[in-house]
Amino acid sequence: MKNPEKSKRSQANTHPKAGFGITLDIYEQMLENQGGGCAICAKPPGERRLHVDHNHKTGAVRGLLCGHCNRGIGEPKENEFIMHNAIAYLRKYL
Ligand SMILES: [Zn+2]
């Protein structure tokens, strides 16, 4: 007879649930390691989990980001030159 508790737990540990092959256990560990919030703005997750951010070239998982910060680096195509210029532009009008 199968142990329902055991099979439930093993499924939770092996089945990717948070995106990009990240289990919920790993997600929780990553969240703790980055201080409990988004890796850029530090805002803690609300009702929805943070996004699992990854390097689009290598596929490597980088960290957990809120939706705003995920779009904030995605829209300028993660281009450092554009993002530096955006900061310089904003600072001109402080
Ligand atoms: Zn953020």
PDB file of the backbone (N, CA, C, O) and the ligand in Angstrom, with CONECT records:
HET     ZN  A 101       1
ATOM      1  N   MET A   1       0.843  -1.200   0.000  1.00  0.00           N
ATOM      2  CA  MET A   1       0.000   0.000   0.000  1.00  0.00           C
ATOM      3  C   MET A   1       0.881   1.255   0.000  1.00  0.00           C
ATOM      4  O   MET A   1       1.850   1.343   0.755  1.00  0.00           O
ATOM      5  N   LYS A   2       0.544   2.196  -0.831  1.00  0.00           N
ATOM      6  CA  LYS A   2       1.349   3.414  -0.936  1.00  0.00           C
ATOM      7  C   LYS A   2       1.103   4.352   0.235  1.00  0.00           C
ATOM      8  O   LYS A   2      -0.012   4.472   0.743  1.00  0.00           O
ATOM      9  N   ASN A   3       2.138   4.986   0.631  1.00  0.00           N
ATOM     10  CA  ASN A   3       2.015   5.987   1.690  1.00  0.00           C
ATOM     11  C   ASN A   3       1.693   7.337   1.018  1.00  0.00           C
ATOM     12  O   ASN A   3       2.566   7.938   0.391  1.00  0.00           O
ATOM     13  N   PRO A   4       0.451   7.808   1.149  1.00  0.00           N
ATOM     14  CA  PRO A   4       0.069   9.038   0.450  1.00  0.00           C
ATOM     15  C   PRO A   4       0.887  10.260   0.878  1.00  0.00           C
ATOM     16  O   PRO A   4       1.154  11.149   0.069  1.00  0.00           O
ATOM     17  N   GLU A   5       1.280  10.296   2.145  1.00  0.00           N
ATOM     18  CA  GLU A   5       2.053  11.441   2.648  1.00  0.00           C
ATOM     19  C   GLU A   5       3.426  11.476   1.993  1.00  0.00           C
ATOM     20  O   GLU A   5       3.916  12.535   1.599  1.00  0.00           O
ATOM     21  N   LYS A   6       4.053  10.271   1.883  1.00  0.00           N
ATOM     22  CA  LYS A   6       5.388  10.182   1.307  1.00  0.00           C
ATOM     23  C   LYS A   6       5.367  10.542  -0.181  1.00  0.00           C
ATOM     24  O   LYS A   6       6.217  11.296  -0.655  1.00  0.00           O
ATOM     25  N   SER A   7       4.381   9.992  -0.921  1.00  0.00           N
ATOM     26  CA  SER A   7       4.362  10.269  -2.352  1.00  0.00           C
ATOM     27  C   SER A   7       4.061  11.741  -2.610  1.00  0.00           C
ATOM     28  O   SER A   7       4.564  12.314  -3.577  1.00  0.00           O
ATOM     29  N   LYS A   8       3.244  12.360  -1.755  1.00  0.00           N
ATOM     30  CA  LYS A   8       2.940  13.779  -1.892  1.00  0.00           C
ATOM     31  C   LYS A   8       4.211  14.602  -1.699  1.00  0.00           C
ATOM     32  O   LYS A   8       4.481  15.539  -2.451  1.00  0.00           O
ATOM     33  N   ARG A   9       4.987  14.233  -0.674  1.00  0.00           N
ATOM     34  CA  ARG A   9       6.193  14.992  -0.391  1.00  0.00           C
ATOM     35  C   ARG A   9       7.221  14.798  -1.501  1.00  0.00           C
ATOM     36  O   ARG A   9       7.848  15.765  -1.935  1.00  0.00           O
ATOM     37  N   SER A  10       7.400  13.578  -1.963  1.00  0.00           N
ATOM     38  CA  SER A  10       8.414  13.367  -2.989  1.00  0.00           C
ATOM     39  C   SER A  10       8.023  14.083  -4.285  1.00  0.00           C
ATOM     40  O   SER A  10       8.887  14.549  -5.029  1.00  0.00           O
ATOM     41  N   GLN A  11       6.735  14.165  -4.544  1.00  0.00           N
ATOM     42  CA  GLN A  11       6.294  14.888  -5.735  1.00  0.00           C
ATOM     43  C   GLN A  11       6.614  16.378  -5.582  1.00  0.00           C
ATOM     44  O   GLN A  11       7.077  17.024  -6.522  1.00  0.00           O
ATOM     45  N   ALA A  12       6.358  16.917  -4.375  1.00  0.00           N
ATOM     46  CA  ALA A  12       6.622  18.333  -4.128  1.00  0.00           C
ATOM     47  C   ALA A  12       8.103  18.641  -4.270  1.00  0.00           C
ATOM     48  O   ALA A  12       8.465  19.737  -4.699  1.00  0.00           O
ATOM     49  N   ASN A  13       8.967  17.695  -3.919  1.00  0.00           N
ATOM     50  CA  ASN A  13      10.407  17.942  -3.972  1.00  0.00           C
ATOM     51  C   ASN A  13      10.994  17.767  -5.361  1.00  0.00           C
ATOM     52  O   ASN A  13      12.051  18.323  -5.657  1.00  0.00           O
ATOM     53  N   THR A  14      10.338  17.016  -6.205  1.00  0.00           N
ATOM     54  CA  THR A  14      10.926  16.762  -7.516  1.00  0.00           C
ATOM     55  C   THR A  14      10.194  17.478  -8.641  1.00  0.00           C
ATOM     56  O   THR A  14      10.751  17.658  -9.724  1.00  0.00           O
ATOM     57  N   HIS A  15       8.963  17.884  -8.401  1.00  0.00           N
ATOM     58  CA  HIS A  15       8.194  18.499  -9.473  1.00  0.00           C
ATOM     59  C   HIS A  15       8.424  20.001  -9.487  1.00  0.00           C
ATOM     60  O   HIS A  15       8.189  20.669  -8.480  1.00  0.00           O
ATOM     61  N   PRO A  16       8.881  20.546 -10.615  1.00  0.00           N
ATOM     62  CA  PRO A  16       9.088  21.986 -10.665  1.00  0.00           C
ATOM     63  C   PRO A  16       7.781  22.752 -10.493  1.00  0.00           C
ATOM     64  O   PRO A  16       6.803  22.489 -11.193  1.00  0.00           O
ATOM     65  N   LYS A  17       7.769  23.681  -9.576  1.00  0.00           N
ATOM     66  CA  LYS A  17       6.527  24.401  -9.314  1.00  0.00           C
ATOM     67  C   LYS A  17       6.688  25.915  -9.418  1.00  0.00           C
ATOM     68  O   LYS A  17       5.708  26.629  -9.628  1.00  0.00           O
ATOM     69  N   ALA A  18       7.890  26.400  -9.276  1.00  0.00           N
ATOM     70  CA  ALA A  18       8.068  27.850  -9.235  1.00  0.00           C
ATOM     71  C   ALA A  18       8.621  28.408 -10.543  1.00  0.00           C
ATOM     72  O   ALA A  18       8.811  29.618 -10.660  1.00  0.00           O
ATOM     73  N   GLY A  19       8.881  27.558 -11.516  1.00  0.00           N
ATOM     74  CA  GLY A  19       9.367  28.009 -12.811  1.00  0.00           C
ATOM     75  C   GLY A  19      10.823  27.684 -13.032  1.00  0.00           C
ATOM     76  O   GLY A  19      11.617  27.680 -12.091  1.00  0.00           O
ATOM     77  N   PHE A  20      11.182  27.407 -14.292  1.00  0.00           N
ATOM     78  CA  PHE A  20      12.544  27.113 -14.719  1.00  0.00           C
ATOM     79  C   PHE A  20      13.213  26.019 -13.892  1.00  0.00           C
ATOM     80  O   PHE A  20      14.391  26.114 -13.547  1.00  0.00           O
ATOM     81  N   GLY A  21      12.443  24.981 -13.583  1.00  0.00           N
ATOM     82  CA  GLY A  21      12.991  23.822 -12.905  1.00  0.00           C
ATOM     83  C   GLY A  21      13.220  24.032 -11.419  1.00  0.00           C
ATOM     84  O   GLY A  21      13.828  23.188 -10.762  1.00  0.00           O
ATOM     85  N   ILE A  22      12.743  25.141 -10.883  1.00  0.00           N
ATOM     86  CA  ILE A  22      12.955  25.451  -9.470  1.00  0.00           C
ATOM     87  C   ILE A  22      11.802  24.881  -8.644  1.00  0.00           C
ATOM     88  O   ILE A  22      10.638  25.214  -8.867  1.00  0.00           O
ATOM     89  N   THR A  23      12.143  24.024  -7.696  1.00  0.00           N
ATOM     90  CA  THR A  23      11.109  23.502  -6.800  1.00  0.00           C
ATOM     91  C   THR A  23      10.758  24.579  -5.778  1.00  0.00           C
ATOM     92  O   THR A  23      11.493  25.550  -5.599  1.00  0.00           O
ATOM     93  N   LEU A  24       9.627  24.389  -5.117  1.00  0.00           N
ATOM     94  CA  LEU A  24       9.222  25.365  -4.100  1.00  0.00           C
ATOM     95  C   LEU A  24      10.233  25.433  -2.960  1.00  0.00           C
ATOM     96  O   LEU A  24      10.452  26.499  -2.384  1.00  0.00           O
ATOM     97  N   ASP A  25      10.853  24.289  -2.631  1.00  0.00           N
ATOM     98  CA  ASP A  25      11.880  24.285  -1.584  1.00  0.00           C
ATOM     99  C   ASP A  25      13.046  25.197  -1.972  1.00  0.00           C
ATOM    100  O   ASP A  25      13.529  25.992  -1.165  1.00  0.00           O
ATOM    101  N   ILE A  26      13.483  25.065  -3.219  1.00  0.00           N
ATOM    102  CA  ILE A  26      14.605  25.887  -3.688  1.00  0.00           C
ATOM    103  C   ILE A  26      14.180  27.354  -3.759  1.00  0.00           C
ATOM    104  O   ILE A  26      14.947  28.248  -3.402  1.00  0.00           O
ATOM    105  N   TYR A  27      12.961  27.589  -4.218  1.00  0.00           N
ATOM    106  CA  TYR A  27      12.433  28.958  -4.270  1.00  0.00           C
ATOM    107  C   TYR A  27      12.499  29.605  -2.882  1.00  0.00           C
ATOM    108  O   TYR A  27      12.979  30.728  -2.731  1.00  0.00           O
ATOM    109  N   GLU A  28      12.013  28.885  -1.883  1.00  0.00           N
ATOM    110  CA  GLU A  28      12.002  29.424  -0.512  1.00  0.00           C
ATOM    111  C   GLU A  28      13.414  29.694  -0.018  1.00  0.00           C
ATOM    112  O   GLU A  28      13.657  30.690   0.663  1.00  0.00           O
ATOM    113  N   GLN A  29      14.357  28.801  -0.362  1.00  0.00           N
ATOM    114  CA  GLN A  29      15.748  28.991   0.043  1.00  0.00           C
ATOM    115  C   GLN A  29      16.350  30.209  -0.651  1.00  0.00           C
ATOM    116  O   GLN A  29      17.062  30.999  -0.031  1.00  0.00           O
ATOM    117  N   MET A  30      16.055  30.356  -1.950  1.00  0.00           N
ATOM    118  CA  MET A  30      16.561  31.515  -2.695  1.00  0.00           C
ATOM    119  C   MET A  30      15.999  32.802  -2.113  1.00  0.00           C
ATOM    120  O   MET A  30      16.718  33.790  -1.963  1.00  0.00           O
ATOM    121  N   LEU A  31      14.703  32.786  -1.784  1.00  0.00           N
ATOM    122  CA  LEU A  31      14.049  33.973  -1.228  1.00  0.00           C
ATOM    123  C   LEU A  31      14.707  34.377   0.088  1.00  0.00           C
ATOM    124  O   LEU A  31      14.955  35.556   0.338  1.00  0.00           O
ATOM    125  N   GLU A  32      14.985  33.384   0.920  1.00  0.00           N
ATOM    126  CA  GLU A  32      15.643  33.660   2.204  1.00  0.00           C
ATOM    127  C   GLU A  32      17.050  34.227   1.961  1.00  0.00           C
ATOM    128  O   GLU A  32      17.462  35.190   2.609  1.00  0.00           O
ATOM    129  N   ASN A  33      17.782  33.612   1.016  1.00  0.00           N
ATOM    130  CA  ASN A  33      19.158  34.042   0.733  1.00  0.00           C
ATOM    131  C   ASN A  33      19.230  35.471   0.214  1.00  0.00           C
ATOM    132  O   ASN A  33      20.239  36.150   0.403  1.00  0.00           O
ATOM    133  N   GLN A  34      18.151  35.938  -0.448  1.00  0.00           N
ATOM    134  CA  GLN A  34      18.190  37.309  -0.963  1.00  0.00           C
ATOM    135  C   GLN A  34      17.392  38.255  -0.072  1.00  0.00           C
ATOM    136  O   GLN A  34      16.949  39.315  -0.516  1.00  0.00           O
ATOM    137  N   GLY A  35      17.212  37.865   1.188  1.00  0.00           N
ATOM    138  CA  GLY A  35      16.651  38.765   2.183  1.00  0.00           C
ATOM    139  C   GLY A  35      15.138  38.806   2.258  1.00  0.00           C
ATOM    140  O   GLY A  35      14.576  39.672   2.928  1.00  0.00           O
ATOM    141  N   GLY A  36      14.463  37.876   1.575  1.00  0.00           N
ATOM    142  CA  GLY A  36      13.002  37.783   1.693  1.00  0.00           C
ATOM    143  C   GLY A  36      12.232  38.615   0.692  1.00  0.00           C
ATOM    144  O   GLY A  36      11.004  38.677   0.751  1.00  0.00           O
ATOM    145  N   GLY A  37      12.945  39.262  -0.236  1.00  0.00           N
ATOM    146  CA  GLY A  37      12.250  40.089  -1.230  1.00  0.00           C
ATOM    147  C   GLY A  37      12.928  40.042  -2.584  1.00  0.00           C
ATOM    148  O   GLY A  37      13.868  39.280  -2.811  1.00  0.00           O
ATOM    149  N   CYS A  38      12.422  40.878  -3.477  1.00  0.00           N
ATOM    150  CA  CYS A  38      12.970  40.991  -4.839  1.00  0.00           C
ATOM    151  C   CYS A  38      14.473  41.290  -4.777  1.00  0.00           C
ATOM    152  O   CYS A  38      14.913  42.083  -3.946  1.00  0.00           O
ATOM    153  N   ALA A  39      15.254  40.662  -5.648  1.00  0.00           N
ATOM    154  CA  ALA A  39      16.715  40.841  -5.643  1.00  0.00           C
ATOM    155  C   ALA A  39      17.127  42.251  -6.044  1.00  0.00           C
ATOM    156  O   ALA A  39      18.273  42.640  -5.820  1.00  0.00           O
ATOM    157  N   ILE A  40      16.210  43.031  -6.637  1.00  0.00           N
ATOM    158  CA  ILE A  40      16.560  44.396  -7.039  1.00  0.00           C
ATOM    159  C   ILE A  40      15.948  45.435  -6.100  1.00  0.00           C
ATOM    160  O   ILE A  40      16.677  46.273  -5.569  1.00  0.00           O
ATOM    161  N   CYS A  41      14.648  45.406  -5.883  1.00  0.00           N
ATOM    162  CA  CYS A  41      14.004  46.456  -5.070  1.00  0.00           C
ATOM    163  C   CYS A  41      13.712  46.010  -3.643  1.00  0.00           C
ATOM    164  O   CYS A  41      13.309  46.831  -2.818  1.00  0.00           O
ATOM    165  N   ALA A  42      13.905  44.736  -3.332  1.00  0.00           N
ATOM    166  CA  ALA A  42      13.735  44.174  -1.985  1.00  0.00           C
ATOM    167  C   ALA A  42      12.288  44.038  -1.531  1.00  0.00           C
ATOM    168  O   ALA A  42      12.029  43.640  -0.396  1.00  0.00           O
ATOM    169  N   LYS A  43      11.343  44.367  -2.412  1.00  0.00           N
ATOM    170  CA  LYS A  43       9.937  44.241  -2.023  1.00  0.00           C
ATOM    171  C   LYS A  43       9.586  42.764  -1.825  1.00  0.00           C
ATOM    172  O   LYS A  43       9.880  41.940  -2.691  1.00  0.00           O
ATOM    173  N   PRO A  44       8.954  42.420  -0.686  1.00  0.00           N
ATOM    174  CA  PRO A  44       8.585  41.023  -0.471  1.00  0.00           C
ATOM    175  C   PRO A  44       7.438  40.608  -1.390  1.00  0.00           C
ATOM    176  O   PRO A  44       6.664  41.455  -1.836  1.00  0.00           O
ATOM    177  N   PRO A  45       7.327  39.313  -1.675  1.00  0.00           N
ATOM    178  CA  PRO A  45       6.240  38.865  -2.548  1.00  0.00           C
ATOM    179  C   PRO A  45       4.887  39.135  -1.904  1.00  0.00           C
ATOM    180  O   PRO A  45       4.750  39.085  -0.682  1.00  0.00           O
ATOM    181  N   GLY A  46       3.893  39.420  -2.731  1.00  0.00           N
ATOM    182  CA  GLY A  46       2.533  39.606  -2.235  1.00  0.00           C
ATOM    183  C   GLY A  46       1.793  38.285  -2.316  1.00  0.00           C
ATOM    184  O   GLY A  46       2.285  37.254  -1.857  1.00  0.00           O
ATOM    185  N   GLU A  47       0.618  38.323  -2.898  1.00  0.00           N
ATOM    186  CA  GLU A  47      -0.163  37.092  -3.037  1.00  0.00           C
ATOM    187  C   GLU A  47       0.485  36.132  -4.030  1.00  0.00           C
ATOM    188  O   GLU A  47       0.326  34.915  -3.929  1.00  0.00           O
ATOM    189  N   ARG A  48       1.218  36.697  -4.994  1.00  0.00           N
ATOM    190  CA  ARG A  48       1.872  35.853  -5.996  1.00  0.00           C
ATOM    191  C   ARG A  48       3.360  35.766  -5.692  1.00  0.00           C
ATOM    192  O   ARG A  48       3.959  36.691  -5.142  1.00  0.00           O
ATOM    193  N   ARG A  49       3.940  34.632  -6.066  1.00  0.00           N
ATOM    194  CA  ARG A  49       5.374  34.448  -5.868  1.00  0.00           C
ATOM    195  C   ARG A  49       6.163  35.386  -6.780  1.00  0.00           C
ATOM    196  O   ARG A  49       5.644  35.867  -7.787  1.00  0.00           O
ATOM    197  N   LEU A  50       7.416  35.639  -6.418  1.00  0.00           N
ATOM    198  CA  LEU A  50       8.308  36.409  -7.273  1.00  0.00           C
ATOM    199  C   LEU A  50       8.622  35.597  -8.528  1.00  0.00           C
ATOM    200  O   LEU A  50       8.474  34.375  -8.542  1.00  0.00           O
ATOM    201  N   HIS A  51       9.056  36.287  -9.575  1.00  0.00           N
ATOM    202  CA  HIS A  51       9.411  35.618 -10.820  1.00  0.00           C
ATOM    203  C   HIS A  51      10.796  34.985 -10.684  1.00  0.00           C
ATOM    204  O   HIS A  51      11.690  35.556 -10.060  1.00  0.00           O
ATOM    205  N   VAL A  52      10.961  33.814 -11.267  1.00  0.00           N
ATOM    206  CA  VAL A  52      12.280  33.179 -11.305  1.00  0.00           C
ATOM    207  C   VAL A  52      12.997  33.747 -12.530  1.00  0.00           C
ATOM    208  O   VAL A  52      12.682  33.400 -13.669  1.00  0.00           O
ATOM    209  N   ASP A  53      13.971  34.630 -12.272  1.00  0.00           N
ATOM    210  CA  ASP A  53      14.689  35.295 -13.362  1.00  0.00           C
ATOM    211  C   ASP A  53      15.836  34.403 -13.840  1.00  0.00           C
ATOM    212  O   ASP A  53      16.529  33.782 -13.035  1.00  0.00           O
ATOM    213  N   HIS A  54      16.025  34.349 -15.147  1.00  0.00           N
ATOM    214  CA  HIS A  54      17.112  33.533 -15.688  1.00  0.00           C
ATOM    215  C   HIS A  54      17.817  34.254 -16.828  1.00  0.00           C
ATOM    216  O   HIS A  54      17.264  35.147 -17.471  1.00  0.00           O
ATOM    217  N   ASN A  55      19.049  33.837 -17.051  1.00  0.00           N
ATOM    218  CA  ASN A  55      19.845  34.355 -18.163  1.00  0.00           C
ATOM    219  C   ASN A  55      19.301  33.737 -19.445  1.00  0.00           C
ATOM    220  O   ASN A  55      19.297  32.515 -19.594  1.00  0.00           O
ATOM    221  N   HIS A  56      18.842  34.578 -20.373  1.00  0.00           N
ATOM    222  CA  HIS A  56      18.199  34.046 -21.577  1.00  0.00           C
ATOM    223  C   HIS A  56      19.188  33.366 -22.520  1.00  0.00           C
ATOM    224  O   HIS A  56      18.798  32.546 -23.351  1.00  0.00           O
ATOM    225  N   LYS A  57      20.475  33.712 -22.386  1.00  0.00           N
ATOM    226  CA  LYS A  57      21.479  33.072 -23.254  1.00  0.00           C
ATOM    227  C   LYS A  57      21.860  31.700 -22.724  1.00  0.00           C
ATOM    228  O   LYS A  57      21.933  30.732 -23.481  1.00  0.00           O
ATOM    229  N   THR A  58      22.105  31.617 -21.406  1.00  0.00           N
ATOM    230  CA  THR A  58      22.598  30.352 -20.846  1.00  0.00           C
ATOM    231  C   THR A  58      21.489  29.518 -20.213  1.00  0.00           C
ATOM    232  O   THR A  58      21.651  28.312 -20.025  1.00  0.00           O
ATOM    233  N   GLY A  59      20.367  30.150 -19.886  1.00  0.00           N
ATOM    234  CA  GLY A  59      19.278  29.449 -19.211  1.00  0.00           C
ATOM    235  C   GLY A  59      19.477  29.343 -17.710  1.00  0.00           C
ATOM    236  O   GLY A  59      18.617  28.815 -17.005  1.00  0.00           O
ATOM    237  N   ALA A  60      20.627  29.851 -17.204  1.00  0.00           N
ATOM    238  CA  ALA A  60      20.923  29.747 -15.773  1.00  0.00           C
ATOM    239  C   ALA A  60      20.001  30.657 -14.957  1.00  0.00           C
ATOM    240  O   ALA A  60      19.752  31.804 -15.326  1.00  0.00           O
ATOM    241  N   VAL A  61      19.507  30.125 -13.856  1.00  0.00           N
ATOM    242  CA  VAL A  61      18.671  30.910 -12.957  1.00  0.00           C
ATOM    243  C   VAL A  61      19.548  31.910 -12.216  1.00  0.00           C
ATOM    244  O   VAL A  61      20.600  31.553 -11.685  1.00  0.00           O
ATOM    245  N   ARG A  62      19.103  33.180 -12.185  1.00  0.00           N
ATOM    246  CA  ARG A  62      19.892  34.227 -11.529  1.00  0.00           C
ATOM    247  C   ARG A  62      19.338  34.581 -10.154  1.00  0.00           C
ATOM    248  O   ARG A  62      20.094  34.700  -9.190  1.00  0.00           O
ATOM    249  N   GLY A  63      18.016  34.749 -10.060  1.00  0.00           N
ATOM    250  CA  GLY A  63      17.429  35.160  -8.785  1.00  0.00           C
ATOM    251  C   GLY A  63      15.932  35.337  -8.924  1.00  0.00           C
ATOM    252  O   GLY A  63      15.343  34.989  -9.949  1.00  0.00           O
ATOM    253  N   LEU A  64      15.321  35.882  -7.880  1.00  0.00           N
ATOM    254  CA  LEU A  64      13.877  36.092  -7.851  1.00  0.00           C
ATOM    255  C   LEU A  64      13.602  37.593  -7.922  1.00  0.00           C
ATOM    256  O   LEU A  64      14.180  38.384  -7.178  1.00  0.00           O
ATOM    257  N   LEU A  65      12.709  37.960  -8.831  1.00  0.00           N
ATOM    258  CA  LEU A  65      12.394  39.375  -9.033  1.00  0.00           C
ATOM    259  C   LEU A  65      10.893  39.609  -8.990  1.00  0.00           C
ATOM    260  O   LEU A  65      10.110  38.735  -9.363  1.00  0.00           O
ATOM    261  N   CYS A  66      10.491  40.802  -8.529  1.00  0.00           N
ATOM    262  CA  CYS A  66       9.082  41.170  -8.628  1.00  0.00           C
ATOM    263  C   CYS A  66       8.777  41.467 -10.098  1.00  0.00           C
ATOM    264  O   CYS A  66       9.692  41.623 -10.907  1.00  0.00           O
ATOM    265  N   GLY A  67       7.511  41.542 -10.431  1.00  0.00           N
ATOM    266  CA  GLY A  67       7.111  41.774 -11.823  1.00  0.00           C
ATOM    267  C   GLY A  67       7.647  43.073 -12.375  1.00  0.00           C
ATOM    268  O   GLY A  67       8.050  43.134 -13.537  1.00  0.00           O
ATOM    269  N   HIS A  68       7.657  44.122 -11.555  1.00  0.00           N
ATOM    270  CA  HIS A  68       8.132  45.429 -12.022  1.00  0.00           C
ATOM    271  C   HIS A  68       9.616  45.365 -12.384  1.00  0.00           C
ATOM    272  O   HIS A  68      10.021  45.836 -13.446  1.00  0.00           O
ATOM    273  N   CYS A  69      10.417  44.785 -11.502  1.00  0.00           N
ATOM    274  CA  CYS A  69      11.861  44.730 -11.764  1.00  0.00           C
ATOM    275  C   CYS A  69      12.187  43.756 -12.897  1.00  0.00           C
ATOM    276  O   CYS A  69      13.128  43.972 -13.660  1.00  0.00           O
ATOM    277  N   ASN A  70      11.406  42.692 -12.997  1.00  0.00           N
ATOM    278  CA  ASN A  70      11.614  41.743 -14.092  1.00  0.00           C
ATOM    279  C   ASN A  70      11.394  42.442 -15.437  1.00  0.00           C
ATOM    280  O   ASN A  70      12.167  42.251 -16.375  1.00  0.00           O
ATOM    281  N   ARG A  71      10.339  43.248 -15.522  1.00  0.00           N
ATOM    282  CA  ARG A  71      10.083  44.016 -16.747  1.00  0.00           C
ATOM    283  C   ARG A  71      11.105  45.133 -16.892  1.00  0.00           C
ATOM    284  O   ARG A  71      11.499  45.499 -18.000  1.00  0.00           O
ATOM    285  N   GLY A  72      11.532  45.674 -15.733  1.00  0.00           N
ATOM    286  CA  GLY A  72      12.491  46.782 -15.741  1.00  0.00           C
ATOM    287  C   GLY A  72      13.818  46.417 -16.371  1.00  0.00           C
ATOM    288  O   GLY A  72      14.467  47.276 -16.968  1.00  0.00           O
ATOM    289  N   ILE A  73      14.238  45.174 -16.255  1.00  0.00           N
ATOM    290  CA  ILE A  73      15.481  44.762 -16.922  1.00  0.00           C
ATOM    291  C   ILE A  73      15.193  44.120 -18.273  1.00  0.00           C
ATOM    292  O   ILE A  73      16.063  44.074 -19.143  1.00  0.00           O
ATOM    293  N   GLY A  74      13.971  43.625 -18.446  1.00  0.00           N
ATOM    294  CA  GLY A  74      13.614  42.952 -19.701  1.00  0.00           C
ATOM    295  C   GLY A  74      13.329  43.916 -20.843  1.00  0.00           C
ATOM    296  O   GLY A  74      13.717  43.669 -21.985  1.00  0.00           O
ATOM    297  N   GLU A  75      12.649  45.018 -20.531  1.00  0.00           N
ATOM    298  CA  GLU A  75      12.270  45.965 -21.597  1.00  0.00           C
ATOM    299  C   GLU A  75      13.491  46.566 -22.294  1.00  0.00           C
ATOM    300  O   GLU A  75      13.489  46.665 -23.521  1.00  0.00           O
ATOM    301  N   PRO A  76      14.550  46.977 -21.553  1.00  0.00           N
ATOM    302  CA  PRO A  76      15.751  47.465 -22.256  1.00  0.00           C
ATOM    303  C   PRO A  76      16.679  46.318 -22.681  1.00  0.00           C
ATOM    304  O   PRO A  76      17.872  46.523 -22.901  1.00  0.00           O
ATOM    305  N   LYS A  77      16.120  45.128 -22.792  1.00  0.00           N
ATOM    306  CA  LYS A  77      16.853  43.937 -23.270  1.00  0.00           C
ATOM    307  C   LYS A  77      18.075  43.606 -22.427  1.00  0.00           C
ATOM    308  O   LYS A  77      19.050  43.045 -22.926  1.00  0.00           O
ATOM    309  N   GLU A  78      18.016  43.966 -21.120  1.00  0.00           N
ATOM    310  CA  GLU A  78      19.115  43.708 -20.191  1.00  0.00           C
ATOM    311  C   GLU A  78      20.416  44.341 -20.678  1.00  0.00           C
ATOM    312  O   GLU A  78      21.508  43.853 -20.388  1.00  0.00           O
ATOM    313  N   ASN A  79      20.273  45.441 -21.426  1.00  0.00           N
ATOM    314  CA  ASN A  79      21.436  46.107 -22.004  1.00  0.00           C
ATOM    315  C   ASN A  79      21.975  47.139 -21.015  1.00  0.00           C
ATOM    316  O   ASN A  79      21.292  48.110 -20.687  1.00  0.00           O
ATOM    317  N   GLU A  80      23.214  46.921 -20.540  1.00  0.00           N
ATOM    318  CA  GLU A  80      23.796  47.799 -19.525  1.00  0.00           C
ATOM    319  C   GLU A  80      23.929  49.236 -20.025  1.00  0.00           C
ATOM    320  O   GLU A  80      23.696  50.181 -19.271  1.00  0.00           O
ATOM    321  N   PHE A  81      24.298  49.401 -21.281  1.00  0.00           N
ATOM    322  CA  PHE A  81      24.469  50.745 -21.850  1.00  0.00           C
ATOM    323  C   PHE A  81      23.150  51.515 -21.751  1.00  0.00           C
ATOM    324  O   PHE A  81      23.132  52.665 -21.313  1.00  0.00           O
ATOM    325  N   ILE A  82      22.053  50.883 -22.157  1.00  0.00           N
ATOM    326  CA  ILE A  82      20.746  51.545 -22.107  1.00  0.00           C
ATOM    327  C   ILE A  82      20.353  51.836 -20.660  1.00  0.00           C
ATOM    328  O   ILE A  82      19.838  52.912 -20.356  1.00  0.00           O
ATOM    329  N   MET A  83      20.596  50.876 -19.772  1.00  0.00           N
ATOM    330  CA  MET A  83      20.182  51.087 -18.380  1.00  0.00           C
ATOM    331  C   MET A  83      21.020  52.176 -17.706  1.00  0.00           C
ATOM    332  O   MET A  83      20.491  52.953 -16.911  1.00  0.00           O
ATOM    333  N   HIS A  84      22.319  52.243 -18.012  1.00  0.00           N
ATOM    334  CA  HIS A  84      23.137  53.339 -17.485  1.00  0.00           C
ATOM    335  C   HIS A  84      22.638  54.676 -18.011  1.00  0.00           C
ATOM    336  O   HIS A  84      22.548  55.651 -17.266  1.00  0.00           O
ATOM    337  N   ASN A  85      22.316  54.716 -19.292  1.00  0.00           N
ATOM    338  CA  ASN A  85      21.815  55.957 -19.889  1.00  0.00           C
ATOM    339  C   ASN A  85      20.474  56.351 -19.282  1.00  0.00           C
ATOM    340  O   ASN A  85      20.204  57.538 -19.104  1.00  0.00           O
ATOM    341  N   ALA A  86      19.638  55.381 -18.964  1.00  0.00           N
ATOM    342  CA  ALA A  86      18.340  55.674 -18.347  1.00  0.00           C
ATOM    343  C   ALA A  86      18.557  56.324 -16.982  1.00  0.00           C
ATOM    344  O   ALA A  86      17.852  57.269 -16.627  1.00  0.00           O
ATOM    345  N   ILE A  87      19.537  55.820 -16.210  1.00  0.00           N
ATOM    346  CA  ILE A  87      19.832  56.407 -14.894  1.00  0.00           C
ATOM    347  C   ILE A  87      20.369  57.832 -15.071  1.00  0.00           C
ATOM    348  O   ILE A  87      19.952  58.754 -14.370  1.00  0.00           O
ATOM    349  N   ALA A  88      21.296  57.996 -16.011  1.00  0.00           N
ATOM    350  CA  ALA A  88      21.859  59.327 -16.267  1.00  0.00           C
ATOM    351  C   ALA A  88      20.766  60.294 -16.691  1.00  0.00           C
ATOM    352  O   ALA A  88      20.763  61.451 -16.271  1.00  0.00           O
ATOM    353  N   TYR A  89      19.857  59.840 -17.504  1.00  0.00           N
ATOM    354  CA  TYR A  89      18.739  60.664 -17.966  1.00  0.00           C
ATOM    355  C   TYR A  89      17.867  61.098 -16.788  1.00  0.00           C
ATOM    356  O   TYR A  89      17.519  62.273 -16.669  1.00  0.00           O
ATOM    357  N   LEU A  90      17.518  60.151 -15.923  1.00  0.00           N
ATOM    358  CA  LEU A  90      16.673  60.476 -14.776  1.00  0.00           C
ATOM    359  C   LEU A  90      17.370  61.455 -13.835  1.00  0.00           C
ATOM    360  O   LEU A  90      16.731  62.348 -13.278  1.00  0.00           O
ATOM    361  N   ARG A  91      18.693  61.286 -13.658  1.00  0.00           N
ATOM    362  CA  ARG A  91      19.424  62.135 -12.718  1.00  0.00           C
ATOM    363  C   ARG A  91      19.507  63.583 -13.194  1.00  0.00           C
ATOM    364  O   ARG A  91      19.656  64.496 -12.382  1.00  0.00           O
ATOM    365  N   LYS A  92      19.412  63.795 -14.502  1.00  0.00           N
ATOM    366  CA  LYS A  92      19.458  65.167 -15.036  1.00  0.00           C
ATOM    367  C   LYS A  92      18.262  65.981 -14.532  1.00  0.00           C
ATOM    368  O   LYS A  92      18.325  67.209 -14.459  1.00  0.00           O
ATOM    369  N   TYR A  93      17.190  65.299 -14.190  1.00  0.00           N
ATOM    370  CA  TYR A  93      15.954  66.011 -13.839  1.00  0.00           C
ATOM    371  C   TYR A  93      15.588  65.849 -12.380  1.00  0.00           C
ATOM    372  O   TYR A  93      14.425  66.012 -12.010  1.00  0.00           O
ATOM    373  N   LEU A  94      16.579  65.526 -11.533  1.00  0.00           N
ATOM    374  CA  LEU A  94      16.300  65.415 -10.089  1.00  0.00           C
ATOM    375  C   LEU A  94      16.074  66.796  -9.483  1.00  0.00           C
ATOM    376  O   LEU A  94      15.826  66.910  -8.283  1.00  0.00           O
TER     377      LEU A  94
HETATM  378 ZN    ZN A 101      11.509  44.432  -7.537  1.00  0.00          ZN2+
END
